[in-house]
Amino acid sequence: MTCGVLKDDMIVRIEPGQHESAIANPHVRAFDYTGRPMKGWIMIGPNALASDEDLKEWALKGVRYALSLPPK
């Protein structure tokens, strides 16, 4: 899985080493749906997805990471 939608937020799976730099962006936070943040998963608010390019950039981060993983 690379990305999804939860209410108004986009959820993206990224390389865990990029987690801290990703959540430093405005309107981006750790994925914390259950009260336990998941490193490598982020939630991106609608204000960070104002353009098609913004959406594409975040989606590509998820796709690139998924493609880097070994097949199951």
C-alpha positions in Angstrom: 0.0 0.0 0.0 1.3 3.4 -0.9 -1.4 5.9 0.1 -5.0 6.2 1.1 -7.6 8.7 2.3 -9.1 9.0 5.8 -11.8 11.7 6.1 -10.2 14.8 4.6 -6.6 13.6 5.0 -4.3 11.7 2.7 -2.3 8.9 4.3 1.1 8.1 2.7 3.6 5.4 3.5 7.1 6.8 3.3 10.6 5.6 4.0 10.9 5.6 7.8 14.1 7.6 7.6 12.2 10.5 6.0 9.5 10.5 8.6 10.8 13.4 10.7 11.5 15.7 7.7 8.1 14.9 6.3 6.2 15.9 9.5 8.2 19.1 9.6 6.1 20.3 6.7 3.0 22.4 7.4 -0.2 20.4 7.6 1.7 17.1 7.7 1.7 15.0 10.8 2.4 11.4 12.0 -0.3 8.9 11.3 -1.9 8.5 14.7 -5.3 6.9 14.2 -5.2 4.6 17.2 -3.2 6.8 19.6 0.1 5.1 18.7 1.9 7.0 15.9 3.2 4.8 13.2 6.7 5.8 12.0 6.8 5.8 8.2 3.2 6.7 7.8 2.1 10.3 7.6 -1.2 12.2 7.3 -1.4 15.1 5.0 -4.1 17.7 5.5 -6.0 19.3 2.7 -4.1 22.6 3.0 -0.9 20.7 2.0 -2.7 19.3 -1.1 -3.7 22.6 -2.7 -2.6 21.7 -6.2 -2.4 18.7 -8.4 1.4 18.9 -8.2 1.2 18.8 -4.4 -0.9 15.6 -4.5 1.3 14.1 -7.1 4.5 14.8 -5.1 3.1 13.1 -2.0 1.7 10.1 -3.9 5.0 9.6 -5.7 6.8 9.5 -2.3 4.6 6.6 -1.4 5.0 4.8 -4.7 8.8 5.2 -4.7 9.0 3.7 -1.2 6.6 0.8 -2.0 8.7 0.0 -5.1 11.8 -0.2 -3.0 10.5 -2.9 -0.8 11.1 -6.6 -1.6 8.2 -8.5 -3.0 6.1 -10.5 -0.6 
